[in-house]
């Protein structure tokens, strides 16, 4: 069983095609990585919509997106 350990869903234009290709290739899970507030929210919304494959959210803020 294969899990894709790093996917940024906000950067993918046709997410359904990517999901289908992953499933057809034997991928059983995706770790969706957030890099800012907006991408974290998008990941959480995405997890609720997709049932064909397991999505593991990895929420966070990339250091480049910090306002220090």
C-alpha positions, 0 to 999 in steps of 0.5 A: 500500500502506498501513501503520497506523503506530500501533496499541496492540493491548492496548487493542483488544477484538476484535483479529481483527475489527480485523485483518480490517477493516484487511486488507479496507481494503487495509492491508498492515502494522501497527506495534504500539506498546508502552508498558510491559513487559506490552504489549511482551510481548503484541506479541511474542506477537501477532506469532508468532500472526498471519500474514495481515498484517505486524506490525512491533513498536515496543517501548518504555516510555512516559515515564508508565510509568517509575518514576523 
